[in-house]
Structure formats: C-alpha cells, structure tokens
C-alpha cells in the first residue's frame, strides 16, 4: 500500500481544479490530483504540474490510500448530479471523521441535504464557495467554507494559506453549519449580477445618453476607479472598453447584446422571495439578462414601438456634470444592492441559526473575488462597529454617502426615463430607498383590496394585534379566509 503522504486530494482537473492544486503546491502542501477521466491526470502531471511535488491517482482507491488522516477530499466538479455521483463513489472508501469539501457552485439546499446525509455516516461535509475565477484559484481566491464545524481545524491552514489577502488577513473564514458556505457564495454571485447590471446601465447612459466614444467611456471608468467606486469590475470595464481587435476597432460594439447566466443570480432571487426579503436590484439584474436574451423580439419591437417623444433631457447637455452625477448614482445604487444582499444573509442566518459574521463576510469579499472593491472595507467597519446592524443604510457612513448622492441619483434616474433608456437596477435601487425610508406606504390599500375580494382581514394602526374584516359591499358575511392567497 502506498505511503499516506498527501495533505489533500482535489477531484476535477478543469482549469479551476488545476489552478487550486498549483496554488496549494506553491504553499507547501502535498496534493493528490484525480479526475473521472484518468487520462487527464497524466496530462496534468506531465505539463502544468511537471517539476512539482503534486502526485496523481488513477483510481479512487489509490487516491484514498495516499491521503493522511483525516482524509481531505475536495471536489471541483460540475454542480448537481456530478457532485452527487462523485460523493456516492468516494464515501464507501472513507472512514468516520474524513472530510468531503464541495468547492463548486452547488445550490445550498443540496448542501444542507448532503451535510445531514453524510453526518449520519460519520463523514464531515463542507460546502465551500470559491470566487475569483481561474486567476483567483491560481494566485489567491476568496473562499467561503461552511458545514461540519469539526472539519475546520483540519482545513483552516490550507484554506487560509491559499486564499487572497486583504490588509494581511486571509479572505477566508469559517461561516457556519450546513449549506451556509454555498448560501453566502450564492448571495455573492447575486451581488455580482447587480454590480454588473449597474455598470452596464451606466455604460448605456454614457453611450446613448451622452454619445461618448468607447475610449471616452474607458476614461470615465478609469476616473471612477480612482475614487469610491474603486473595484475589480470597474477596472476591467475600462480595459474592455479600450480594447481593440486586430483591425484596430473596438470589440464591445461587435458583441451580441444577449447575456448568458449560470443560475446563481436566479437562485438569489428565488431565495429572496422564499424568505420575504426585498432584494429588488439583484432580481432586476436577472430579469435584465432575461430581456436581453429576447434579441429577435426586441429587434421586431424596435420597428413598431415608439420611444420617448421628449427632447434630450437637460441633464445630458452638460456632459461633465452628468458624468459626476452618474458616478454618485452608481455608488448610491451599489450601497442599496449590498444592503439588500446582507438583508438576505441576515434572514437566512436567523432561519438556519448560522450565526453569520457579516464583517468577516465583507473581508472575505474584500480580495480575490469578482466583487472585490474598496467599498467592502466600509461594510466590514460598519458590521465590526455594530454586529447587529439592521441595514447598511442605517450605518452613519453609508447614510451620509447616500444622502450626499441623493440629488444626483434622482437626476440620473429621471433623465434615463425621460430619454427612454432603461435603467432597471438604478431605478429599483432608488425605489427601494424611497420605500424603506417611508413610515407609511400604500400597502394599507392593498390590505383593503385583499379583504374586499378575499376576506383576508387587516389590522389598524391603532391596534396592530387584532385582525379586522369589513363587509365592504353589504352582501358579504362575517367569515374570514385563510385559504385563498393573493
């Protein structure tokens, strides 16, 4: 039997798996590489891993035999049936106390289930969100582990060594039990959808509102990246807009305007509905991608549906001033997006008793991941100062930031509407802000309507404990309804 020399095994030799293995090797860990198609193991060892101490296995039995105890096996395979199939294959070869880590984008309900099923067999399960793409995996990702807490002491050194660093702290910490790691990664991806949609809408306003060139827009994003909007996504947007093909022409105008999606943004929206949290901006970002996919319908509609009959908004006429206002609106909308994301994290933490550390989550996202930004440092400070902060908008720093940007925010949203340029993310962020700050809204009418047609009852401002039903037409009765939902 081979000597147990490997600290961890990684299953899945696509680019993320290979790069994480190389990252672990760089930090002094002995890694065993395995792949369902075993020929990939030899290809990897003879190329990218050549000259390293990475070892390969050609069967699950061989992989398990070279692992130190407790055995640590990390899966980087496609979420869904592939993950479950691999778990089913390796569990018979493991012992109580061994650890399985799912490093893919698994749905958190699946991770909750796997945590329970494997716990019954004595196997420790960790669902770990991994962000940063292939470059992050190679040189320092953001890692979001959650699951069996007994596993963390055996993983902490490896994970925090290979993770990105921010202010000399690892962008990785233990989150909580069951599917908490994959839930946090899901919300991260949802926020990523929101950030990207806000940037796309800003681009649309610069292009079709101010009629700037690709290079002029790149310069705008460069300037924004020097201030409070400093982030990976703003930085790469400037690079993308400035990029020219072999003919010296800008690439972005040649790209089909139909956006793809892998599903994590949709999962965030579904979870928001499931837990009753108004995560409106992320939902609008998902729907914007859905609308973009209706390319043929949009082309047909453009020929028959009229646009705005109004003249150019006054705000567009002073380009320099509007660019300043647009940057402020982008910042305020981004604050709302993150506030909504942390609302969802807070509710899930309460429902599942995960006891999530929101300041630690902000640090995990501060480096290595796609949404990394200066902005997250402020979020960490807010939750470090008040771990029970109900909403980011109520933190003094962010409250002032939104207040300072409010006039510009409203001008941008109004100008977009007047010119017929859709800004669902900007608009929903402002609508959420206005709805959240109002002590009394129009839901009293909704309650009256529900009681009118469905006898659902309502409560009075003067007595919020007692349910009341009104016989609105004189033909109804005194019986109320709990069955008909609307």
N, C-alpha and C positions, 0 to 999 in steps of 0.2 A: 504494500500500500504506500502511495506517495506521502512524503512528509507534509504535515499541515504547516504551510509557510505563508499563505495568503491572508491578508487582513480583511479583504472584502472581495466578493465576486460581483461583476456587472454583467447582466444579461441584456443583449441588444447592442449590435455594433453598427447602427446607423450613426450619423455624424455626432449626435448628442452623446450617445454612449461612448464612442471612441474618444471624444474630447474630454469627457468627465474622467475616463480611465487615465488619459495622459496627464490631466490635472492632478489626480491622486498620486500618480507616479512621481510627478515633479515635487510633491510634498513628502516624499519618503515612504509612501505606503505601497505594499506589495499587492497588486491587483490581479485577480484571475478573470480573464475575458472569456465569455461564452456567447454563442449565438445559435439560434434554432437551425439556421443553415450553417453547418460547422465549417464549410469551406471558407467562410468569411473570417473565421478565427485565424487561420493560417495566413490569409491575405493581409490581415491587420498586423500580425506579428512580423511578417516579412517586409512590411512597408512602414506605416506610421509608427508602430511600436518597436521597430528594429533598434537594437542597441540599448533598450531599457530593461528593467527587471520585471516587466509585465509578463505573466505566464498565461498560457491558453489551456482551455479544456475542450475535449471533443465529445463529451457526454456529461449529462447531469451528475452521474455517479462520480466521474473524475473531478468535476468542479467541486462537489461537496467534500471530496476526500482531501483536497488541498487547503481547505479553509480552517483557520484557527477557530476555537470555540470561545464564545458563542458564535456560530456561523452567521455571517452578514451577507445577504444576497440582495442586490439592488437591481430592480427591473427597469429598463428603459425601452419598453416596447409599446406598441400602439394601444391606446386606452380601449377598454371594452373587453371583447371576447379573448383577445390575445393575452391580456393581463391575466384573466381568469384561467385560461388554458395553461399558462406557464406556472401559475401558482399551484394548480392541481397536479402538475407534473413534478414539481420540486418538493412539495410538502411530504410525500412518503419517504423522502431521503433525509429529512431533517429531524432534529430531536427537540424536546421541550427546552425553551429558552433561546432557540435560534431565532434569527430576525429576518423578516422579509420587508424590503423597502420598495414601494411602488413610486418611481420617480417620473411617471408620465402624467398627462393631463386627465386623470380619472375623475369621473363625476363623484362628488363627495358622498352621495347616498351609497354608491358601490363601496367606497372606502369604509363607511360606517358598518356596512354588512360584513366586509372582509375582516375588519377588526374583531367583530364579535365571533365570527366563524373560526378564525384562527386562534383566538383566545381560548376557545373550548378545546382546541387541540394542543394548547400549551405553546403555540408559536406566537412570537411578538410581531405585530404588524405596524409599519409606519408608512403613512401616505405623505409623500414629500413633494411639494410644489417646487419646480425648478424654473427659474426665469433668467433670461439673458441671451437666449439663442445660442447658436453654436460657438460664438466667440466667448460669451459668458461662461459656457460649460468648460471651455479650454482654459480660460485665464481667471475665472472668478465669477460664479453665478450668485444670484440671490436664492437661498434655499429656505423652504418653509415646511419644516417637519412637524408632524403630529401623529398620534396613535397611541401605542403602548408606552407609557412613561418609563417602564423598566428598560426599554431599549436605548433611551437617550444617552446614558453614561457610556454605552458601547459605541455610539455613533458620533458623539459630540466632537471628539478630537479630529476625526476625519472630516466631518462636515464643516466645522468652523475653520479648519486649516485651508480647505479648498475654496471657501466662499469668498466673495468680494469683500473688501474692507472699506469702511467709511469712518473717518476720524479714528482710525486704528481699531475699530470694532468690527467684528465679523457680521456680515449681513445674513445672519442665520442664528436662530434661537428656537428653543422648544416652544410650541404653540399650545398644545392641549391634547386631549384624547381623541380617539376615533378618527373621523374624517376631517378634523379641524385644519390640517395642513392643506388638503385639497380644496377646502372651502375658502381659505384665505387666498390660495392661488387663483381660484375662480374669480373672486372679487378683484384681485389684482388685474386679471385679464379683462374684466368688465370695465374697470377704470381706464385701462389701456385703450379699449374701444372708445370711451368717452373722450380721452385726450386726443386721439387721432381724428375723431369727428370734429372736435372744436378747431383743430389745426386745419382740417380740410375746409371748414366753413370760413375761417379767416383767409385762407388761400383764395376761396371763391370770391370773397368780397374785394380782395386786393386785385384779382384778375378781372372780374366782371363788373365790379363797382368802380374801382379807381383806374382800371385798364392799365395796370403795371405790366412790364415785361417779366419774363422768368428770372432774369438776372436782377432786376429791381426788387422783385419779391424775395429772392435769396438774400439780398442785402438787408431787407426788413427783418427777416428771421434771424440773421446774424446779429443785428442790433438787439432784438428781443432776447437773444441768448446771453447777452452781457448783463442782463438785469434779473428781475424777479422771476422771469419765465425760463431761466437757465435750466435746460433739461436735455436728455438724450434725444427725444423726439423732435424738439425744436432744432437742435443741432443737425440732425440728419435731414430734416426738411430743407434747410438751407443748402446742404450738399446736393440733395436730389434735384432741387430747382436749378442749380448751377450746372448740373452735369450735361455734357454734350455727347452725342454719338459720333461715329466715325465721319459723318458728314458735317460735323460742327453745329448740329441742330439740337435744340432742347428735346429731351426724351419724354418728359411728362405729358406734353400735349398729344403725343402719339399713342399713349396708353389708353386702352379701352376703359371707359369710366363705369365699370361694373365690378363692385368689390366682393371678394370672397370672404368666408368666415368659417371657422372650425367648430363653433358651437359654445365656447365658454362664455361669450358675451350673452348669448341666449339663455344659458343656464343661470347667469346672474339675474337677468330679468325675471325668469321663472321663480327663482328663489325670493326675489323681492316681493312678488305677488303672493307667494306661499306664506311669507312672514309679515305681510302687510306693511312693507316699508316703501315709501315713495321714491324709488331710485329712478327718477324720470329721465335724467340725462343719459344714463347708460342704455336705458330702453330705447330712447330716441336714436341713439347711435346705432343700435342693432337694426332698428326699422329703416334707418337711412341706407344701410347696406342692402337691406331687402329691396328698397325702392330703386337703388342703383342697378340692381340685377334685372329690373324690368326695362332693359335698354330698348327693345323693339317697340314696346308700348309707349315709352317716353318719346321716341322719335316720331311715332304716329301722332301722339297727343300734341306735340310741339307745332304741328301743322294746322291744328284746328282749335286749340285752346288759347285764348288771348292772354297776354301778360299784363303787367301793370300799365294802366293808361296814364299814370302820373309822370311828371317830368323828373329829371335827375334830382335826388334828394340834395338839399342844401349842404348837408354834411360832407358829401362826396367832393364838393368843389374845392375844398381846402385839403389836399391830399396829405400833407404833412401832419395836420391836426387830426385827421381821421385815423391815420396810422397810429398815432399816440392813443387815441380813444379805443381803437380796436385792440391794442395790446392790453389796455386796462380791462376791457370787457372779457378778453381771453383769460386773464388772471382771475377775475371775479367768478367767471363760469367754472374755471378749474377748481376753485375753492369749493363751490357747490357740489361738483362731481365727487370730490373726495369726501366731503361732508356726508353725502348720501351713501357712499361706499362704506364709510365707517359706521353709519347708522345700521346698515345691513349686518356688518360684522358684530355690532353690539347686540342686535336682536338674536342672531344665531348663537352667540356666546351665552346669552341668557337661556335660550331654549334648550341647548345641549349641555349647559353648565361647563363650558370650556375654559372659562376664566381667562379669556384672551387678553394679552398685554398689548394695548394699541400703540403705545410708544415704541415697544420692541418691533412691532409690525412695520411702523414707519421707518425704523432703522433698517430693517430687512430690505425694504424697497428703496433705500437711500442710495444703494450702489449695486452694480451688477445686473439689474433687471431693466426691462424696456421702459418702465415709467420712472426710472431714476431721475432725480431732479433736486435742485437746491431747496425747492418748495417743501420737500418732505422733512427737512430739518426743522421747519417751523411746526409741522404736525407733531413730530416727536417731542418738541419742547412743550407744546400745548398739553399733550397727554401725560408727560412727565410731571408737569405742574399740577394737573388735575386729572388723575386716572379715571374719575367718574364723570368727566365732561360729557354732557348730554349730546351736544352737537358742536362740531368745529366752528360753526358760525358764531357761537356764543363765546369763544375764546377772544380775549381782548385784541390780540394781534390780528386775527382774521376778521374780527368785527370791524376794526378800523380799516383794514385793506379793502373790504367790500364797500364800506361807506365811502372811502376815497374814490372808488371806481364807479360808484353807482350812476352818476350822471352820464359818464361815457358809455357805460353798459346800455343804458336806455336809448341813447342816441344811436348806437350801433344796431340794436335790435329793431328800432323803429325805422331806421334808414334801409335796412335789409328788407323789411316788409313793404315799404313804400316802393322799392325798386324791383320787387318780385324775385329777390334772391333768397332761397330757403335757408333758414338757419335754425333747424330744429333743436340743436344742442344749446346754442346761445339762448334761444327763446325759452326752452323748457327750464334752463337754469334760472333765468330771471323770474319766470312764473313760479318756480318753487320758492325762491327767495321771498317774493311778494306774498305767496300763500303762507309761508312759515312765519312771517313777521306779523300777520293779522290776527288780532284777538277774536274777531268774529268774521266768519266767512258765509258763503251762500248755502252751506250744507243743511241749514235749517229748512230751506225749501225742498231739498232732496228728501229729507225725512218726512216732510208733509206729503210729498208725492207718493212715497212708499207706503205711508199709512193710508192715503186715499185709495190707491188701487189694490193694495195687498194687506191692509190692516196690520202692518208691521209695528205699529206704535212709535212713539217718540218720547223724548224727555224734555222737560222745561228747564230754562236757565235758572229758575228759582227752586227747582227740585230735581237734581241730577240722578237721584236714586229710583224714582218712581216712573214706570212706563205708563204712557197715556195713549188712549185711542180716541179719535174723533169720528163721529158718524157724519162725514162731510156732505153727503147727499140727502140725508134723511131717510134713505132706503136701506142703509146698511144696518148691521146689528152690533152687538157688544163683543162678539167673539173676535179675538185677535189671531194672527197667523205666525207660526214659526217655520212653516214648511215651504212656502213659496218665497224664493230668494230673488231679490232684484235690487 
